[in-house]
Amino acid sequence: MMRQYSLVTAEGERNSYVVGIKKDRASRGGSKYIHEHLHVGEVLKIGGPRNNFPLDEAAAHSVLIAGGIGITPIWCMAQRLIAKGAPWTMYYSCRERSEAAFLGDLQGRPEAHLHFDAESGGKFLDLKEIVAKASEGSHFYCCGPTPMLKAYEEATANVPESHMHVEYFTAAEEAATEGGYSVVLQRSGKEFAIPAGKTILQVLREAGMDVTYSCEEGVCGACETAVISGTPDHRDNILTDREREESKTMMICCSGSKSAKLVLDM
Ligand code: FES
């Protein structure tokens, strides 16, 4: 079982990593295991941090939007902005107050606006209004459940791509498993037929290739691979629209091919 969790602290803690993990009602096993079975003293194998959701520290103003446990990277960003003395505003939404994390840190901060659906008659955060009233040149960041991220993407449709940042923690699209194309690994010269029902990553792993991967959902970036030729069918949540168009790289855990052959730098 391999999982990724956001770091809570941006700096200061040089001998530990602090992560925020919600016990997910629909857990695929990771958060349930951590909450119910992981003990002090147990040893886990970990990889170093990877940042697919970087903060633009030069922004004139940062608008941070979080839903549920999506607060973890958002609070990390806020701490960094506080340390730098940079201006920020946060909107943090949860179903209920009892589900909110870091309340002790956030309550009383004028920059942090808390929203609990249960205390607002079931009304969700109005993301369009938040975006509309933000100052010119603001950068927007959002992490939360998929419906919130979709609403955020709609609300920021007219925001320049460079100012709009989003982090998905579960796949927003189905992996490409239509198959019917081949993948050539440029460095070894090996060629693999990708059949229907399989991803490129699955085929390469089954063939015993040494491939780096982690989430297998297109959200972590571990399997990002340079594309030499061919047209990828991107299904990840990491590449921007421009990066998808350029197709210099692709996530082989979930993306497929629109061309009959893909040549990868492997
Ligand atoms: S393994 Fe995480 S994006 Fe592919």
py3Dmol code that shows the C-alpha trace and the ligand (Angstrom):
import py3Dmol

protein = """\
ATOM      1  CA  MET A   1       0.000   0.000   0.000  1.00  0.00           C
ATOM      2  CA  MET A   2       1.468   3.336  -1.054  1.00  0.00           C
ATOM      3  CA  ARG A   3      -0.120   6.687  -0.236  1.00  0.00           C
ATOM      4  CA  GLN A   4       0.712  10.402  -0.438  1.00  0.00           C
ATOM      5  CA  TYR A   5      -0.150  12.937   2.242  1.00  0.00           C
ATOM      6  CA  SER A   6       0.413  16.665   2.348  1.00  0.00           C
ATOM      7  CA  LEU A   7       2.978  18.151   4.674  1.00  0.00           C
ATOM      8  CA  VAL A   8       1.570  20.536   7.276  1.00  0.00           C
ATOM      9  CA  THR A   9       4.743  22.437   8.050  1.00  0.00           C
ATOM     10  CA  ALA A  10       6.651  24.355   5.422  1.00  0.00           C
ATOM     11  CA  GLU A  11       9.797  25.010   7.366  1.00  0.00           C
ATOM     12  CA  GLY A  12      11.317  24.842  10.794  1.00  0.00           C
ATOM     13  CA  GLU A  13      10.923  21.101  11.360  1.00  0.00           C
ATOM     14  CA  ARG A  14      14.138  19.674   9.978  1.00  0.00           C
ATOM     15  CA  ASN A  15      14.003  16.298  11.724  1.00  0.00           C
ATOM     16  CA  SER A  16      10.404  15.286  11.118  1.00  0.00           C
ATOM     17  CA  TYR A  17       7.557  15.483   8.646  1.00  0.00           C
ATOM     18  CA  VAL A  18       4.099  16.455   9.921  1.00  0.00           C
ATOM     19  CA  VAL A  19       1.147  15.237   7.863  1.00  0.00           C
ATOM     20  CA  GLY A  20      -2.611  15.674   8.274  1.00  0.00           C
ATOM     21  CA  ILE A  21      -4.641  12.513   7.600  1.00  0.00           C
ATOM     22  CA  LYS A  22      -8.399  12.348   7.822  1.00  0.00           C
ATOM     23  CA  LYS A  23      -9.989   8.943   8.366  1.00  0.00           C
ATOM     24  CA  ASP A  24     -11.876   8.788   5.103  1.00  0.00           C
ATOM     25  CA  ARG A  25     -15.365   7.244   5.227  1.00  0.00           C
ATOM     26  CA  ALA A  26     -14.675   5.855   1.749  1.00  0.00           C
ATOM     27  CA  SER A  27     -11.097   4.846   2.600  1.00  0.00           C
ATOM     28  CA  ARG A  28      -9.413   2.520   0.123  1.00  0.00           C
ATOM     29  CA  GLY A  29      -7.368   1.313   3.081  1.00  0.00           C
ATOM     30  CA  GLY A  30      -4.670   3.959   3.683  1.00  0.00           C
ATOM     31  CA  SER A  31      -6.255   6.344   6.165  1.00  0.00           C
ATOM     32  CA  LYS A  32      -8.168   3.519   7.869  1.00  0.00           C
ATOM     33  CA  TYR A  33      -4.905   1.647   8.390  1.00  0.00           C
ATOM     34  CA  ILE A  34      -3.168   4.722   9.775  1.00  0.00           C
ATOM     35  CA  HIS A  35      -5.997   5.580  12.168  1.00  0.00           C
ATOM     36  CA  GLU A  36      -6.741   2.061  13.337  1.00  0.00           C
ATOM     37  CA  HIS A  37      -3.506   0.074  13.153  1.00  0.00           C
ATOM     38  CA  LEU A  38      -0.423   2.262  12.975  1.00  0.00           C
ATOM     39  CA  HIS A  39       1.411   2.365  16.332  1.00  0.00           C
ATOM     40  CA  VAL A  40       4.147   4.519  17.748  1.00  0.00           C
ATOM     41  CA  GLY A  41       7.390   2.668  17.100  1.00  0.00           C
ATOM     42  CA  GLU A  42       6.254   1.077  13.874  1.00  0.00           C
ATOM     43  CA  VAL A  43       8.508   1.740  10.888  1.00  0.00           C
ATOM     44  CA  LEU A  44       7.126   2.917   7.561  1.00  0.00           C
ATOM     45  CA  LYS A  45       9.133   3.274   4.384  1.00  0.00           C
ATOM     46  CA  ILE A  46       8.751   6.807   3.030  1.00  0.00           C
ATOM     47  CA  GLY A  47       9.852   8.752   0.002  1.00  0.00           C
ATOM     48  CA  GLY A  48      10.981  12.375   0.058  1.00  0.00           C
ATOM     49  CA  PRO A  49       8.539  15.244  -0.516  1.00  0.00           C
ATOM     50  CA  ARG A  50       7.397  16.074  -4.019  1.00  0.00           C
ATOM     51  CA  ASN A  51       5.680  19.378  -4.819  1.00  0.00           C
ATOM     52  CA  ASN A  52       2.965  19.431  -7.486  1.00  0.00           C
ATOM     53  CA  PHE A  53       1.210  22.372  -5.859  1.00  0.00           C
ATOM     54  CA  PRO A  54       3.866  25.064  -5.503  1.00  0.00           C
ATOM     55  CA  LEU A  55       3.219  28.443  -3.953  1.00  0.00           C
ATOM     56  CA  ASP A  56       4.081  31.499  -6.057  1.00  0.00           C
ATOM     57  CA  GLU A  57       5.797  33.526  -3.392  1.00  0.00           C
ATOM     58  CA  ALA A  58       5.956  36.625  -5.587  1.00  0.00           C
ATOM     59  CA  ALA A  59       2.134  36.940  -5.834  1.00  0.00           C
ATOM     60  CA  ALA A  60       0.650  40.313  -4.919  1.00  0.00           C
ATOM     61  CA  HIS A  61      -2.049  38.476  -2.965  1.00  0.00           C
ATOM     62  CA  SER A  62      -2.805  34.797  -2.392  1.00  0.00           C
ATOM     63  CA  VAL A  63      -6.355  33.496  -2.056  1.00  0.00           C
ATOM     64  CA  LEU A  64      -6.290  30.082  -0.380  1.00  0.00           C
ATOM     65  CA  ILE A  65      -9.402  27.893  -0.605  1.00  0.00           C
ATOM     66  CA  ALA A  66      -9.739  24.586   1.237  1.00  0.00           C
ATOM     67  CA  GLY A  67     -12.427  21.973   1.653  1.00  0.00           C
ATOM     68  CA  GLY A  68     -12.237  19.326   4.393  1.00  0.00           C
ATOM     69  CA  ILE A  69      -8.806  17.759   4.794  1.00  0.00           C
ATOM     70  CA  GLY A  70      -7.692  19.802   1.762  1.00  0.00           C
ATOM     71  CA  ILE A  71      -6.768  22.340   4.451  1.00  0.00           C
ATOM     72  CA  THR A  72      -3.459  20.514   4.996  1.00  0.00           C
ATOM     73  CA  PRO A  73      -1.429  21.932   2.069  1.00  0.00           C
ATOM     74  CA  ILE A  74      -3.412  25.194   2.270  1.00  0.00           C
ATOM     75  CA  TRP A  75      -2.500  25.765   5.932  1.00  0.00           C
ATOM     76  CA  CYS A  76       1.093  24.897   5.035  1.00  0.00           C
ATOM     77  CA  MET A  77       1.018  27.647   2.379  1.00  0.00           C
ATOM     78  CA  ALA A  78      -0.563  30.113   4.807  1.00  0.00           C
ATOM     79  CA  GLN A  79       2.228  29.485   7.337  1.00  0.00           C
ATOM     80  CA  ARG A  80       4.800  30.165   4.651  1.00  0.00           C
ATOM     81  CA  LEU A  81       3.052  33.414   3.646  1.00  0.00           C
ATOM     82  CA  ILE A  82       2.850  34.468   7.305  1.00  0.00           C
ATOM     83  CA  ALA A  83       6.583  33.817   7.683  1.00  0.00           C
ATOM     84  CA  LYS A  84       7.278  35.932   4.584  1.00  0.00           C
ATOM     85  CA  GLY A  85       4.887  38.710   5.633  1.00  0.00           C
ATOM     86  CA  ALA A  86       2.984  38.288   2.322  1.00  0.00           C
ATOM     87  CA  PRO A  87      -0.744  39.101   2.073  1.00  0.00           C
ATOM     88  CA  TRP A  88      -3.231  36.204   1.925  1.00  0.00           C
ATOM     89  CA  THR A  89      -6.887  35.370   2.472  1.00  0.00           C
ATOM     90  CA  MET A  90      -8.192  31.916   3.301  1.00  0.00           C
ATOM     91  CA  TYR A  91     -11.613  30.345   2.866  1.00  0.00           C
ATOM     92  CA  TYR A  92     -11.963  27.023   4.651  1.00  0.00           C
ATOM     93  CA  SER A  93     -15.107  25.009   4.250  1.00  0.00           C
ATOM     94  CA  CYS A  94     -16.232  21.856   6.074  1.00  0.00           C
ATOM     95  CA  ARG A  95     -19.529  20.069   6.442  1.00  0.00           C
ATOM     96  CA  GLU A  96     -19.430  20.541  10.214  1.00  0.00           C
ATOM     97  CA  ARG A  97     -17.247  22.394  12.698  1.00  0.00           C
ATOM     98  CA  SER A  98     -16.333  19.076  14.357  1.00  0.00           C
ATOM     99  CA  GLU A  99     -14.705  17.933  11.088  1.00  0.00           C
ATOM    100  CA  ALA A 100     -12.419  20.954  10.780  1.00  0.00           C
ATOM    101  CA  ALA A 101      -8.666  20.618  11.344  1.00  0.00           C
ATOM    102  CA  PHE A 102      -6.284  23.289  12.678  1.00  0.00           C
ATOM    103  CA  LEU A 103      -9.203  25.271  14.112  1.00  0.00           C
ATOM    104  CA  GLY A 104      -7.051  26.405  17.039  1.00  0.00           C
ATOM    105  CA  ASP A 105      -4.576  27.942  14.596  1.00  0.00           C
ATOM    106  CA  LEU A 106      -7.160  29.503  12.297  1.00  0.00           C
ATOM    107  CA  GLN A 107      -9.837  30.902  14.589  1.00  0.00           C
ATOM    108  CA  GLY A 108      -9.243  34.539  15.386  1.00  0.00           C
ATOM    109  CA  ARG A 109      -7.047  35.129  12.321  1.00  0.00           C
ATOM    110  CA  PRO A 110      -8.582  37.964  10.275  1.00  0.00           C
ATOM    111  CA  GLU A 111      -7.293  36.383   7.027  1.00  0.00           C
ATOM    112  CA  ALA A 112      -9.104  33.081   7.662  1.00  0.00           C
ATOM    113  CA  HIS A 113     -12.803  32.812   6.801  1.00  0.00           C
ATOM    114  CA  LEU A 114     -14.408  29.631   8.099  1.00  0.00           C
ATOM    115  CA  HIS A 115     -17.521  28.180   6.534  1.00  0.00           C
ATOM    116  CA  PHE A 116     -19.506  25.242   7.909  1.00  0.00           C
ATOM    117  CA  ASP A 117     -22.262  23.972   5.629  1.00  0.00           C
ATOM    118  CA  ALA A 118     -24.289  22.736   8.630  1.00  0.00           C
ATOM    119  CA  GLU A 119     -24.234  26.235  10.175  1.00  0.00           C
ATOM    120  CA  SER A 120     -25.137  27.947   6.881  1.00  0.00           C
ATOM    121  CA  GLY A 121     -28.335  26.035   6.197  1.00  0.00           C
ATOM    122  CA  GLY A 122     -26.451  23.592   3.945  1.00  0.00           C
ATOM    123  CA  LYS A 123     -25.144  26.405   1.710  1.00  0.00           C
ATOM    124  CA  PHE A 124     -21.746  25.812   0.101  1.00  0.00           C
ATOM    125  CA  LEU A 125     -18.997  28.403  -0.187  1.00  0.00           C
ATOM    126  CA  ASP A 126     -19.716  30.790  -3.065  1.00  0.00           C
ATOM    127  CA  LEU A 127     -16.499  30.381  -5.036  1.00  0.00           C
ATOM    128  CA  LYS A 128     -17.599  32.668  -7.875  1.00  0.00           C
ATOM    129  CA  GLU A 129     -18.106  35.489  -5.393  1.00  0.00           C
ATOM    130  CA  ILE A 130     -14.730  34.814  -3.747  1.00  0.00           C
ATOM    131  CA  VAL A 131     -12.950  34.978  -7.101  1.00  0.00           C
ATOM    132  CA  ALA A 132     -14.917  38.055  -8.224  1.00  0.00           C
ATOM    133  CA  LYS A 133     -14.053  40.085  -5.132  1.00  0.00           C
ATOM    134  CA  ALA A 134     -10.349  39.162  -5.007  1.00  0.00           C
ATOM    135  CA  SER A 135      -7.921  41.956  -5.791  1.00  0.00           C
ATOM    136  CA  GLU A 136      -6.462  42.286  -9.289  1.00  0.00           C
ATOM    137  CA  GLY A 137      -3.497  39.977  -9.861  1.00  0.00           C
ATOM    138  CA  SER A 138      -4.380  37.558  -7.039  1.00  0.00           C
ATOM    139  CA  HIS A 139      -3.192  33.984  -7.237  1.00  0.00           C
ATOM    140  CA  PHE A 140      -5.789  31.356  -6.320  1.00  0.00           C
ATOM    141  CA  TYR A 141      -5.133  27.975  -4.721  1.00  0.00           C
ATOM    142  CA  CYS A 142      -7.671  25.256  -3.993  1.00  0.00           C
ATOM    143  CA  CYS A 143      -7.477  21.806  -2.452  1.00  0.00           C
ATOM    144  CA  GLY A 144     -10.528  19.817  -1.431  1.00  0.00           C
ATOM    145  CA  PRO A 145     -13.015  17.195  -2.570  1.00  0.00           C
ATOM    146  CA  THR A 146     -13.563  16.750  -6.318  1.00  0.00           C
ATOM    147  CA  PRO A 147     -16.984  18.577  -6.512  1.00  0.00           C
ATOM    148  CA  MET A 148     -15.404  21.621  -4.872  1.00  0.00           C
ATOM    149  CA  LEU A 149     -12.451  21.529  -7.262  1.00  0.00           C
ATOM    150  CA  LYS A 150     -14.781  21.339 -10.254  1.00  0.00           C
ATOM    151  CA  ALA A 151     -16.714  24.369  -8.930  1.00  0.00           C
ATOM    152  CA  TYR A 152     -13.398  26.152  -8.356  1.00  0.00           C
ATOM    153  CA  GLU A 153     -12.263  25.445 -11.924  1.00  0.00           C
ATOM    154  CA  GLU A 154     -15.536  26.911 -13.196  1.00  0.00           C
ATOM    155  CA  ALA A 155     -15.232  29.959 -10.943  1.00  0.00           C
ATOM    156  CA  THR A 156     -11.657  30.621 -12.109  1.00  0.00           C
ATOM    157  CA  ALA A 157     -12.328  29.977 -15.812  1.00  0.00           C
ATOM    158  CA  ASN A 158     -11.312  33.564 -16.642  1.00  0.00           C
ATOM    159  CA  VAL A 159      -8.313  33.697 -14.327  1.00  0.00           C
ATOM    160  CA  PRO A 160      -4.959  33.431 -16.178  1.00  0.00           C
ATOM    161  CA  GLU A 161      -3.630  29.873 -16.005  1.00  0.00           C
ATOM    162  CA  SER A 162      -0.474  31.075 -14.244  1.00  0.00           C
ATOM    163  CA  HIS A 163      -2.607  32.475 -11.374  1.00  0.00           C
ATOM    164  CA  MET A 164      -4.868  29.462 -10.879  1.00  0.00           C
ATOM    165  CA  HIS A 165      -3.531  26.527  -8.868  1.00  0.00           C
ATOM    166  CA  VAL A 166      -5.319  23.356  -7.894  1.00  0.00           C
ATOM    167  CA  GLU A 167      -4.501  20.088  -6.170  1.00  0.00           C
ATOM    168  CA  TYR A 168      -6.596  16.991  -6.589  1.00  0.00           C
ATOM    169  CA  PHE A 169      -6.055  14.189  -4.112  1.00  0.00           C
ATOM    170  CA  THR A 170      -8.144  11.642  -5.974  1.00  0.00           C
ATOM    171  CA  ALA A 171      -8.454  11.015  -9.696  1.00  0.00           C
ATOM    172  CA  ALA A 172     -10.915  13.286 -11.496  1.00  0.00           C
ATOM    173  CA  GLU A 173     -10.893  11.223 -14.679  1.00  0.00           C
ATOM    174  CA  GLU A 174     -10.920   7.510 -15.430  1.00  0.00           C
ATOM    175  CA  ALA A 175      -7.534   6.078 -16.429  1.00  0.00           C
ATOM    176  CA  ALA A 176      -7.068   5.483 -20.152  1.00  0.00           C
ATOM    177  CA  THR A 177      -7.404   1.730 -20.575  1.00  0.00           C
ATOM    178  CA  GLU A 178      -8.770   1.631 -24.119  1.00  0.00           C
ATOM    179  CA  GLY A 179      -5.480   0.093 -25.329  1.00  0.00           C
ATOM    180  CA  GLY A 180      -4.794  -0.652 -28.990  1.00  0.00           C
ATOM    181  CA  TYR A 181      -1.466   1.200 -29.291  1.00  0.00           C
ATOM    182  CA  SER A 182       2.194   0.460 -28.682  1.00  0.00           C
ATOM    183  CA  VAL A 183       4.804   2.068 -26.480  1.00  0.00           C
ATOM    184  CA  VAL A 184       8.475   2.170 -27.440  1.00  0.00           C
ATOM    185  CA  LEU A 185      11.066   2.796 -24.742  1.00  0.00           C
ATOM    186  CA  GLN A 186      13.690   4.854 -26.543  1.00  0.00           C
ATOM    187  CA  ARG A 187      16.649   4.002 -24.322  1.00  0.00           C
ATOM    188  CA  SER A 188      16.237   0.232 -24.343  1.00  0.00           C
ATOM    189  CA  GLY A 189      14.547   0.048 -27.730  1.00  0.00           C
ATOM    190  CA  LYS A 190      11.897  -2.269 -26.266  1.00  0.00           C
ATOM    191  CA  GLU A 191       8.367  -2.094 -27.630  1.00  0.00           C
ATOM    192  CA  PHE A 192       5.189  -3.072 -25.766  1.00  0.00           C
ATOM    193  CA  ALA A 193       1.667  -3.513 -27.067  1.00  0.00           C
ATOM    194  CA  ILE A 194      -0.829  -1.936 -24.668  1.00  0.00           C
ATOM    195  CA  PRO A 195      -3.998  -4.036 -24.672  1.00  0.00           C
ATOM    196  CA  ALA A 196      -7.495  -2.887 -23.700  1.00  0.00           C
ATOM    197  CA  GLY A 197      -8.019  -2.913 -19.929  1.00  0.00           C
ATOM    198  CA  LYS A 198      -4.406  -2.000 -19.049  1.00  0.00           C
ATOM    199  CA  THR A 199      -2.460   1.168 -18.425  1.00  0.00           C
ATOM    200  CA  ILE A 200       1.073   1.709 -19.719  1.00  0.00           C
ATOM    201  CA  LEU A 201       2.365   1.429 -16.146  1.00  0.00           C
ATOM    202  CA  GLN A 202       0.660  -1.928 -15.614  1.00  0.00           C
ATOM    203  CA  VAL A 203       2.100  -3.349 -18.838  1.00  0.00           C
ATOM    204  CA  LEU A 204       5.626  -2.145 -18.037  1.00  0.00           C
ATOM    205  CA  ARG A 205       5.483  -3.473 -14.484  1.00  0.00           C
ATOM    206  CA  GLU A 206       4.184  -6.833 -15.620  1.00  0.00           C
ATOM    207  CA  ALA A 207       7.129  -6.987 -18.022  1.00  0.00           C
ATOM    208  CA  GLY A 208       9.476  -6.484 -15.067  1.00  0.00           C
ATOM    209  CA  MET A 209      10.543  -2.964 -16.045  1.00  0.00           C
ATOM    210  CA  ASP A 210      11.852  -0.785 -13.221  1.00  0.00           C
ATOM    211  CA  VAL A 211       9.347   2.077 -13.243  1.00  0.00           C
ATOM    212  CA  THR A 212       8.846   4.781 -10.644  1.00  0.00           C
ATOM    213  CA  TYR A 213       5.248   5.261  -9.532  1.00  0.00           C
ATOM    214  CA  SER A 214       3.199   5.887  -6.424  1.00  0.00           C
ATOM    215  CA  CYS A 215      -0.478   6.942  -6.474  1.00  0.00           C
ATOM    216  CA  GLU A 216      -1.493   5.226  -9.753  1.00  0.00           C
ATOM    217  CA  GLU A 217      -4.233   7.862  -9.991  1.00  0.00           C
ATOM    218  CA  GLY A 218      -2.552  10.723 -11.806  1.00  0.00           C
ATOM    219  CA  VAL A 219      -2.288  12.935  -8.739  1.00  0.00           C
ATOM    220  CA  CYS A 220       1.273  12.571  -7.419  1.00  0.00           C
ATOM    221  CA  GLY A 221       3.553  12.977 -10.451  1.00  0.00           C
ATOM    222  CA  ALA A 222       5.885  10.093  -9.534  1.00  0.00           C
ATOM    223  CA  CYS A 223       5.437   8.363 -12.896  1.00  0.00           C
ATOM    224  CA  GLU A 224       5.909  11.482 -15.052  1.00  0.00           C
ATOM    225  CA  THR A 225       7.777  10.418 -18.183  1.00  0.00           C
ATOM    226  CA  ALA A 226       9.208  12.455 -21.051  1.00  0.00           C
ATOM    227  CA  VAL A 227       7.479  11.912 -24.402  1.00  0.00           C
ATOM    228  CA  ILE A 228       9.694  11.790 -27.490  1.00  0.00           C
ATOM    229  CA  SER A 229       6.964  11.302 -30.082  1.00  0.00           C
ATOM    230  CA  GLY A 230       3.290  10.382 -30.347  1.00  0.00           C
ATOM    231  CA  THR A 231       0.161  12.007 -28.924  1.00  0.00           C
ATOM    232  CA  PRO A 232      -0.652  11.173 -25.317  1.00  0.00           C
ATOM    233  CA  ASP A 233      -4.240  10.965 -24.102  1.00  0.00           C
ATOM    234  CA  HIS A 234      -3.779  12.851 -20.820  1.00  0.00           C
ATOM    235  CA  ARG A 235      -5.944  11.815 -17.872  1.00  0.00           C
ATOM    236  CA  ASP A 236      -3.901  13.119 -14.927  1.00  0.00           C
ATOM    237  CA  ASN A 237      -4.644  16.002 -12.580  1.00  0.00           C
ATOM    238  CA  ILE A 238      -1.181  17.483 -12.631  1.00  0.00           C
ATOM    239  CA  LEU A 239      -0.386  18.911 -16.066  1.00  0.00           C
ATOM    240  CA  THR A 240      -1.872  22.268 -16.982  1.00  0.00           C
ATOM    241  CA  ASP A 241      -3.826  22.717 -20.227  1.00  0.00           C
ATOM    242  CA  ARG A 242      -0.723  24.209 -21.829  1.00  0.00           C
ATOM    243  CA  GLU A 243       1.462  21.336 -20.651  1.00  0.00           C
ATOM    244  CA  ARG A 244      -1.091  18.874 -22.004  1.00  0.00           C
ATOM    245  CA  GLU A 245      -0.988  20.627 -25.351  1.00  0.00           C
ATOM    246  CA  GLU A 246       2.804  20.638 -25.433  1.00  0.00           C
ATOM    247  CA  SER A 247       2.880  16.990 -24.281  1.00  0.00           C
ATOM    248  CA  LYS A 248       6.539  17.073 -23.351  1.00  0.00           C
ATOM    249  CA  THR A 249       5.701  14.648 -20.547  1.00  0.00           C
ATOM    250  CA  MET A 250       2.862  12.357 -19.472  1.00  0.00           C
ATOM    251  CA  MET A 251       1.779  10.331 -16.426  1.00  0.00           C
ATOM    252  CA  ILE A 252       1.999   6.725 -17.534  1.00  0.00           C
ATOM    253  CA  CYS A 253      -0.134   5.420 -14.631  1.00  0.00           C
ATOM    254  CA  CYS A 254      -3.331   6.840 -16.052  1.00  0.00           C
ATOM    255  CA  SER A 255      -2.738   8.448 -19.459  1.00  0.00           C
ATOM    256  CA  GLY A 256      -2.868   6.556 -22.747  1.00  0.00           C
ATOM    257  CA  SER A 257      -2.279   7.362 -26.386  1.00  0.00           C
ATOM    258  CA  LYS A 258      -4.262   8.949 -29.189  1.00  0.00           C
ATOM    259  CA  SER A 259      -1.611   7.851 -31.707  1.00  0.00           C
ATOM    260  CA  ALA A 260      -0.826   4.280 -32.728  1.00  0.00           C
ATOM    261  CA  LYS A 261       2.662   4.591 -31.226  1.00  0.00           C
ATOM    262  CA  LEU A 262       4.145   6.494 -28.320  1.00  0.00           C
ATOM    263  CA  VAL A 263       7.904   6.812 -27.905  1.00  0.00           C
ATOM    264  CA  LEU A 264       8.940   7.495 -24.311  1.00  0.00           C
ATOM    265  CA  ASP A 265      12.278   8.603 -22.891  1.00  0.00           C
ATOM    266  CA  MET A 266      12.862   5.464 -20.810  1.00  0.00           C
TER     267      MET A 266
END
"""
ligand_1 = """\
4
FES
S 1.890 7.298 -10.046
Fe 1.109 9.163 -9.258
S 0.779 10.342 -11.070
Fe 1.319 8.387 -11.795
"""
view = py3Dmol.view(width=600, height=400)
view.addModel(protein, "pdb")
view.setStyle({"model": 0}, {"cartoon": {"style": "trace"}})
view.addModel(ligand_1, "xyz")
view.setStyle({"model": 1}, {"stick": {}})
view.zoomTo()
view.show()
